[in-house]
């Protein structure tokens, strides 16, 4: 079957307005039909469709016209235009029942609210429905075709101007989401734009001879207030109820809302009617409704509040007409009533929107708080896990370091035993053999050389014995920490000429591994004093109080540079820290130009003087 090219309906995306809110009549999208399927033709779309992205980009996201799927597709259909015209016609006919000063001027004109809501929800192209409805209303009321055309034009221009101003300056369809936008809506759409309709209507009636000059002021004021009241009462209902519903209310909230609504309607019927007080119209009882209006605003959401105030206004007007018993109500009284109802509706809507906005902020804050708490908990768990892993790693490192130090001490013990038992004995035998050989020889020169070698071997044996003791002092195991330290200090004094004061209690004993750790720390500290400090004296103190062992080594040298302290540079310092940390202790080094203090604090498991830590 050959492909045919024919225009289809306008694409729904064409409803988005450009700067003027409309497209030309040639904005068609063509399709190629093959068989039973309609396929977009890329070549033709390339000619017509590129305008659409520009259209979409020209409107901000929060001010764009709604897409609404099928609802938007019907925007250009005659059925929608006719439906809007019928709705406008019926609503305005009901409003004209309150016309007093002129058949075409009423104290409430619901058509303004309907027209404004229709343009905000559907776009500018539905204006023919507004024009048609306004024309038919006025043509069937009182007036000529010419005056009806003028009034219809004014009503249409009024709605277009109000919709443009709201879209441009008051957040568009979301005008009733914030209290500040409601004030903009009041001034732009209800006060400013309605002057166009009132001016066009009054001028049309005057120019066509349906109104006298002396009636113009009252006619214009009635028209303007009627349009304003219609916009205030009707537009919020359509816009708020077209938006998605919020969270469902609890049963208790529904009961409270129902009580508030019933109370408001009951009070309105009593105040504005003659059910209980036949002469109630003669007293300023309208202000009794204020607390109930405020209650409605706090109890209901904005959409329910707008609808409740519309129902309240209808009840108030109907009750007032019923109380008049068929007599004509003065136009001024009706205007005062409408102004009161408009102010009450606007006040309730403002309060309700402010409460809803506060609730949204509270919900947002609560969600943010919950999310933050969850993130904090998650982060805390991550940190705890990381800290636990770090602690396990540090514990493993400390365990490994302790095992390495223990292995090192065991290796030192083995080497010291080997040097003492094997090498030391061999050197002793060598000394005896050299001495015997020197006595038996008859050559003086040879005897002298043998004696020199004997003394050399004795010196080596002495150094070897000293090295063996330094690797693992036997007195430390046999006589305890105090005796082992004293023996080491005496040898250190001979080698370095540094005076060392030792302050350790005689009966102070600890497990062998702790005593070995203390001995190694003291050994390393005194080695550093001899090599680096330049001090002539050093002091060592060891105490056990409060279940803690405190070791202090102090000198009066030139001190340790701060960069070495912060970086813990040097194998010796790191080794001392690891030895102390292996027993759960802390090593602190304080140094300045007057000397250095090394303090180690190790927790103990027994009382002072005990043999166990």
DASUL-V368073 format. One record per backbone hydrogen bond with DSSP energy under -0.5 kcal/mol. CO is the residue of the C=O (numbers start at 1). NH is the residue of the N-H. If there is no record, write none. Layout:
CO;NH  CO;NH
This chain:
4;6  4;33  6;31  11;14  12;15  13;16  18;21  24;27  26;28  29;8  30;41  31;6  31;33  32;34  32;39  33;4  34;37  37;34  37;39  39;32  40;42  41;45  42;46  43;47  44;47  44;48  45;49  45;50  48;51  49;52  49;53  50;54  51;55  52;56  53;57  54;58  56;59  60;63  60;64  61;64  67;72  68;71  69;73  70;74  72;75  73;76  74;77  77;81  78;82  79;83  80;84  81;85  82;86  83;87  84;88  85;89  86;90  87;91  88;92  89;93  90;94  91;95  92;96  94;97  95;98  96;99  102;105  104;106  105;100  105;102  108;110  109;112  109;113  110;114  111;115  112;116  113;117  114;118  115;119  116;120  117;121  118;122  118;123  119;123  123;126  124;127  126;129  126;130  127;131  128;132  129;133  130;134  131;135  132;136  133;137  134;138  135;139  136;140  138;141  138;142  144;148  145;149  146;150  147;151  148;152  149;153  150;154  151;155  152;156  153;157  154;158  155;159  156;160  157;161  158;162  159;163  160;164  161;165  162;166  163;167  164;168  165;169  165;170  166;170  166;172  171;174  172;175  174;177  175;178  178;182  179;183  180;184  181;185  182;186  183;187  184;188  185;189  185;190  186;191  187;192  188;193  192;195  193;196  193;197  194;198  195;199  196;200  197;201  198;202  199;203  200;204  201;205  202;206  203;207  204;208  205;210  205;211  206;209  212;215  213;216  215;219  216;220  217;221  218;222  219;223  220;224  221;225  222;226  223;227  224;228  225;229  226;109  226;230  227;231  228;232  229;233  230;234  230;235  231;235  231;236  234;237  234;238  235;239  236;240  237;241  238;242  239;243  240;243  250;254  251;255  252;256  253;257  254;258  255;259  256;260  257;261  258;262  259;263  260;264  261;265  262;266  263;267  264;268  265;269  266;270  267;271  268;272  269;273  269;275  276;278  277;280  279;282  280;283  283;285  284;287  285;288  286;289  287;290  288;292  289;293  290;294  291;295  292;296  293;297  294;298  295;299  296;300  301;305  302;306  303;307  304;308  305;309  306;310  307;311  308;312  309;313  310;314  311;315  312;316  313;317  314;318  315;319  316;320  317;321  318;322  319;323  320;324  321;326  322;325  324;327  330;334  331;335  332;336  333;337  334;338  335;339  336;340  337;341  338;342  339;343  340;344  341;345  342;346  343;347  344;348  345;349  346;350  347;351  348;352  349;353  350;354  351;355  352;356  353;357  354;358  355;359  356;360  357;361  358;362  359;363  360;364  361;365  362;366  363;367  364;368  365;369  366;370  367;371  368;372  369;373  370;374  371;375  372;376  373;377  374;378  375;379  376;380  377;381  378;382  379;383  380;384  381;385  382;386  383;387  384;388  385;389  386;390  387;391  388;392  389;393  390;394  391;395  392;396  393;397  394;398  395;399  396;400  397;401  398;402  399;403  400;404  401;405  402;406  403;407  404;408  405;409  406;410  407;411  408;412  409;413  410;414  411;415  412;416  413;417  414;418  415;419  416;420  417;421  418;422  418;423  419;424  422;426  423;427  424;428  425;429  426;430  427;431  428;432  429;433  430;434  431;435  432;436  433;437  434;438  435;439  436;440  437;441  442;444  443;447  444;448  445;449  446;450  447;451  448;452  449;453  450;454  451;455  452;456  453;457  454;458  455;459  456;460  457;461  458;462  459;463  460;464  461;465  462;466  463;467  464;468  465;469  466;470  467;471  468;472  473;476  473;477  474;478  475;479  475;480  480;484  481;485  482;486  483;487  484;488  485;489  486;490  487;491  488;492  489;493  490;494  491;495  492;496  493;497  499;538  501;540  503;542  505;508  507;509  511;514  511;515  512;516  513;517  514;518  515;519  516;520  517;521  518;522  519;523  520;524  521;525  522;526  523;527  524;528  525;529  526;530  527;531  528;532  528;533  529;534  529;535  533;558  536;499  537;556  538;501  539;554  540;503  541;552  542;505  543;550  545;548  547;604  548;545  548;550  549;551  549;602  550;543  551;600  552;541  553;598  554;539  555;596  561;564  561;565  562;566  563;567  564;568  564;569  570;574  571;575  572;576  573;577  574;578  575;579  576;580  577;581  578;582  579;583  580;583  580;585  581;584  586;601  588;599  590;597  592;595  595;592  596;555  597;590  597;599  598;553  599;588  600;551  601;586  602;549  607;610  613;605
